[in-house]
Amino acid sequence: MEPRALFLLGALLALLPRLSAFFALRGLPFWFDEVWTAQFATFPSSFLAVVERVAREDLHPPLGYLAYKAWALLLGVRDPVVAPPPEGHEDLLRLLPLLAGSLGGGFIALALRALGARPAFALLGAALFGVVPGALSVGLEVRQYGLLLLLFPLLLWAWAEGRWRLFGAAGALALYTHYLSLPLLLGLALRREARRPVLLALLFFLPWALFAFSLQRKTSAASAVLSALSSPGFVSTLAWALAELGGAPIAALLLLALGALGLLVGRGPLLHHLPLLAAFFLLSSASPRYGVLLVPFVALGAGLLLEAAGRRFPKAPVFPLALALLALYAAFALPKALEARVNTASMGLAAAFIGSVPGERAYAWNSSAGYTLRYYDRKKEVRLVPPEPPEEPGFLLAPAPSLLASPGLRHAPSWAREAQPVYVPGGWAVYLWGGKGRGGR
């Protein structure tokens, strides 16, 4: 099969499940992280102003925000700031990670072919890349992760093919998109031919690194990871991360095992990525969203494992059996991805609900909820939840009733539990507070 046809088929296999998720959740409001990105993209400001603000207020490199701003300009998405955000702008901005991840499937197929997989098994790897729930939930958010689902497969293909100029350029783009691209590049640099382009990518990234990596930021990031690893809730957080990645912890563990076994069976320089998989696995305990960065390696390893099985047992129905299992997993994965997307977006759903009904004020549980609420409701007065019952009535944006009653929130203001829940889309909810002495029930 011609490389162009293989790329197009791989991209199509990654596109179809993304389109299914996209159309199933059209109009889904942004949650806090997406609101943050959307403001960079659609608020009236220059590209230089975006870079300056990222340097002051954000811990990520600027390229992801610049990409979304360019995309918004291309589609004509403008936010008037003083009025509600443009109708349907969520879907328009989500088209960028949708297309990026779909193209990533094409590069996964090409990378597998370059590493010796036959076209059928290369396409199976691309199809798996397309249906992993993490790629359909986190990978479709208006954040950097969907862009990395293009850049990581591109890097792997350029590395496998020995296209070193492209490899170096893609490496620099990845570094300017997310700092976790660094361990990927360092791992690939264990191949002698890759060392010079990796060095050039690092040199190109050096100006931003010197500018943005203050000691305080590095220390806070490291302490956040160490705190998560030593937290009593480490196991539950890791289970959450696994569910985000694979749809369920056991499914994610099976995927990771397949990927790791495939890298072992495939031998060669990819073996050094096993420690990288373990590192990302642990980082997922600090932020479950990082687990999506494992998807390209899982798809690559699974494709190599299936190729090895097909060659080892030429008379066994390896391909049809793998195809059937993949179809079963896809039927399981899509509902799980949709459920995860709705639960993550429940803060935005609740904020948009408050913005759609009349009222003078609203109370936000924390600064992230307040930020999201102000994005979707630019008329109401928004206050953070005070420790004492507020005199004035209003809506309350807070965790769902089941979470408010949990031991982890036992120090929450007691008046919040007295408010009447009126809309509970997921982990966040809208409550009605009648005012001091009147409560909400």
Solvent accessible surface area in square Angstrom, and as a share of the most:
residue,aa,sasa,rsa
1,M,113,0.51
2,E,127,0.57
3,P,86,0.54
4,R,192,0.70
5,A,41,0.32
6,L,2,0.01
7,F,38,0.16
8,L,105,0.52
9,L,72,0.36
10,G,0,0.00
11,A,12,0.09
12,L,82,0.41
13,L,59,0.29
14,A,0,0.00
15,L,42,0.21
16,L,92,0.46
17,P,20,0.13
18,R,0,0.00
19,L,54,0.27
20,S,50,0.32
21,A,1,0.01
22,F,21,0.09
23,F,117,0.49
24,A,59,0.46
25,L,32,0.16
26,R,152,0.56
27,G,41,0.39
28,L,14,0.07
29,P,13,0.08
30,F,0,0.00
31,W,40,0.14
32,F,51,0.21
33,D,31,0.16
34,E,0,0.00
35,V,0,0.00
36,W,31,0.11
37,T,1,0.01
38,A,0,0.00
39,Q,20,0.09
40,F,4,0.01
41,A,2,0.02
42,T,4,0.03
43,F,41,0.17
44,P,110,0.69
45,S,53,0.34
46,S,63,0.41
47,F,85,0.35
48,L,121,0.60
49,A,38,0.29
50,V,3,0.02
51,V,40,0.23
52,E,84,0.38
53,R,56,0.21
54,V,0,0.00
55,A,14,0.11
56,R,159,0.58
57,E,89,0.40
58,D,14,0.07
59,L,96,0.48
60,H,34,0.15
61,P,0,0.00
62,P,7,0.05
63,L,49,0.24
64,G,1,0.01
65,Y,1,0.00
66,L,36,0.18
67,A,32,0.25
68,Y,1,0.00
69,K,8,0.03
70,A,48,0.37
71,W,40,0.14
72,A,1,0.00
73,L,73,0.36
74,L,134,0.67
75,L,66,0.33
76,G,49,0.47
77,V,7,0.04
78,R,133,0.49
79,D,5,0.02
80,P,71,0.44
81,V,56,0.32
82,V,130,0.75
83,A,38,0.29
84,P,81,0.51
85,P,19,0.12
86,P,36,0.23
87,E,177,0.80
88,G,31,0.30
89,H,2,0.01
90,E,14,0.06
91,D,17,0.09
92,L,69,0.34
93,L,0,0.00
94,R,12,0.04
95,L,50,0.25
96,L,28,0.14
97,P,0,0.00
98,L,3,0.01
99,L,80,0.40
100,A,6,0.04
101,G,1,0.01
102,S,6,0.04
103,L,77,0.38
104,G,0,0.00
105,G,0,0.00
106,G,0,0.00
107,F,31,0.13
108,I,0,0.00
109,A,0,0.00
110,L,17,0.09
111,A,0,0.00
112,L,0,0.00
113,R,101,0.37
114,A,38,0.30
115,L,58,0.29
116,G,39,0.37
117,A,0,0.00
118,R,86,0.31
119,P,28,0.17
120,A,42,0.33
121,F,12,0.05
122,A,0,0.00
123,L,28,0.14
124,L,10,0.05
125,G,1,0.01
126,A,0,0.00
127,A,13,0.10
128,L,17,0.08
129,F,0,0.00
130,G,0,0.00
131,V,15,0.08
132,V,1,0.01
133,P,2,0.01
134,G,1,0.01
135,A,0,0.00
136,L,1,0.01
137,S,3,0.02
138,V,2,0.01
139,G,1,0.01
140,L,8,0.04
141,E,0,0.00
142,V,0,0.00
143,R,12,0.04
144,Q,3,0.01
145,Y,11,0.04
146,G,0,0.00
147,L,18,0.09
148,L,0,0.00
149,L,1,0.00
150,L,40,0.20
151,L,17,0.08
152,F,1,0.00
153,P,0,0.00
154,L,23,0.12
155,L,0,0.00
156,L,2,0.01
157,W,28,0.10
158,A,0,0.00
159,W,3,0.01
160,A,17,0.13
161,E,82,0.37
162,G,25,0.24
163,R,122,0.44
164,W,59,0.21
165,R,228,0.83
166,L,65,0.32
167,F,0,0.00
168,G,12,0.11
169,A,55,0.43
170,A,2,0.01
171,G,0,0.00
172,A,8,0.06
173,L,81,0.41
174,A,0,0.00
175,L,1,0.01
176,Y,37,0.14
177,T,1,0.01
178,H,6,0.03
179,Y,49,0.19
180,L,28,0.14
181,S,0,0.00
182,L,67,0.34
183,P,45,0.28
184,L,0,0.00
185,L,0,0.00
186,L,88,0.44
187,G,13,0.12
188,L,0,0.00
189,A,15,0.12
190,L,107,0.53
191,R,63,0.23
192,R,178,0.65
193,E,94,0.42
194,A,0,0.00
195,R,115,0.42
196,R,185,0.67
197,P,11,0.07
198,V,5,0.03
199,L,97,0.48
200,L,99,0.49
201,A,3,0.02
202,L,51,0.26
203,L,95,0.47
204,F,131,0.55
205,F,14,0.06
206,L,80,0.40
207,P,86,0.54
208,W,20,0.07
209,A,15,0.12
210,L,138,0.69
211,F,137,0.57
212,A,4,0.03
213,F,74,0.31
214,S,55,0.35
215,L,139,0.69
216,Q,146,0.65
217,R,51,0.19
218,K,103,0.44
219,T,75,0.44
220,S,53,0.34
221,A,53,0.41
222,A,52,0.40
223,S,57,0.37
224,A,58,0.45
225,V,39,0.22
226,L,118,0.59
227,S,67,0.43
228,A,21,0.17
229,L,60,0.30
230,S,92,0.59
231,S,43,0.27
232,P,143,0.90
233,G,31,0.30
234,F,48,0.20
235,V,114,0.65
236,S,76,0.49
237,T,38,0.22
238,L,24,0.12
239,A,38,0.30
240,W,134,0.47
241,A,2,0.02
242,L,15,0.07
243,A,36,0.28
244,E,14,0.06
245,L,6,0.03
246,G,0,0.00
247,G,9,0.09
248,A,23,0.18
249,P,53,0.33
250,I,116,0.59
251,A,14,0.11
252,A,0,0.00
253,L,81,0.40
254,L,107,0.53
255,L,11,0.06
256,L,23,0.11
257,A,58,0.45
258,L,76,0.38
259,G,0,0.00
260,A,29,0.22
261,L,88,0.44
262,G,0,0.00
263,L,0,0.00
264,L,89,0.44
265,V,53,0.30
266,G,40,0.38
267,R,170,0.62
268,G,44,0.42
269,P,65,0.41
270,L,5,0.02
271,L,67,0.34
272,H,34,0.15
273,H,0,0.00
274,L,44,0.22
275,P,90,0.57
276,L,12,0.06
277,L,12,0.06
278,A,55,0.42
279,A,46,0.36
280,F,0,0.00
281,F,48,0.20
282,L,79,0.39
283,L,32,0.16
284,S,5,0.03
285,S,2,0.01
286,A,36,0.28
287,S,28,0.18
288,P,12,0.07
289,R,23,0.08
290,Y,44,0.17
291,G,1,0.01
292,V,3,0.02
293,L,0,0.00
294,L,2,0.01
295,V,1,0.00
296,P,0,0.00
297,F,0,0.00
298,V,2,0.01
299,A,0,0.00
300,L,1,0.00
301,G,0,0.00
302,A,6,0.05
303,G,0,0.00
304,L,14,0.07
305,L,29,0.14
306,L,44,0.22
307,E,10,0.05
308,A,31,0.24
309,A,30,0.23
310,G,8,0.07
311,R,141,0.51
312,R,168,0.61
313,F,109,0.46
314,P,108,0.68
315,K,198,0.84
316,A,45,0.35
317,P,88,0.55
318,V,23,0.13
319,F,73,0.30
320,P,74,0.47
321,L,107,0.53
322,A,13,0.10
323,L,86,0.43
324,A,53,0.41
325,L,106,0.53
326,L,25,0.12
327,A,63,0.49
328,L,125,0.62
329,Y,36,0.14
330,A,30,0.24
331,A,71,0.55
332,F,73,0.30
333,A,0,0.00
334,L,50,0.25
335,P,75,0.47
336,K,72,0.31
337,A,0,0.00
338,L,38,0.19
339,E,110,0.49
340,A,22,0.17
341,R,7,0.03
342,V,46,0.27
343,N,78,0.40
344,T,24,0.14
345,A,0,0.00
346,S,0,0.00
347,M,11,0.05
348,G,0,0.00
349,L,32,0.16
350,A,0,0.00
351,A,0,0.00
352,A,30,0.23
353,F,64,0.27
354,I,0,0.00
355,G,30,0.29
356,S,84,0.54
357,V,41,0.24
358,P,127,0.80
359,G,42,0.40
360,E,132,0.59
361,R,35,0.13
362,A,0,0.00
363,Y,1,0.00
364,A,0,0.00
365,W,49,0.17
366,N,59,0.30
367,S,79,0.51
368,S,32,0.20
369,A,0,0.00
370,G,0,0.00
371,Y,57,0.22
372,T,0,0.00
373,L,1,0.00
374,R,118,0.43
375,Y,3,0.01
376,Y,24,0.09
377,D,9,0.05
378,R,54,0.20
379,K,181,0.77
380,K,20,0.09
381,E,79,0.35
382,V,17,0.10
383,R,82,0.30
384,L,92,0.46
385,V,26,0.15
386,P,39,0.24
387,P,110,0.69
388,E,122,0.55
389,P,44,0.28
390,P,11,0.07
391,E,109,0.49
392,E,58,0.26
393,P,66,0.42
394,G,11,0.11
395,F,29,0.12
396,L,0,0.00
397,L,0,0.00
398,A,0,0.00
399,P,10,0.06
400,A,6,0.05
401,P,50,0.32
402,S,87,0.56
403,L,81,0.41
404,L,5,0.02
405,A,82,0.63
406,S,35,0.22
407,P,101,0.64
408,G,67,0.64
409,L,50,0.25
410,R,162,0.59
411,H,160,0.71
412,A,14,0.11
413,P,31,0.19
414,S,78,0.50
415,W,2,0.01
416,A,0,0.00
417,R,80,0.29
418,E,88,0.40
419,A,0,0.00
420,Q,63,0.28
421,P,35,0.22
422,V,69,0.40
423,Y,68,0.26
424,V,74,0.42
425,P,26,0.16
426,G,26,0.25
427,G,15,0.15
428,W,43,0.15
429,A,0,0.00
430,V,0,0.00
431,Y,4,0.01
432,L,78,0.39
433,W,3,0.01
434,G,23,0.22
435,G,0,0.00
436,K,102,0.43
437,G,83,0.80
438,R,152,0.55
439,G,10,0.09
440,G,14,0.14
441,R,184,0.67
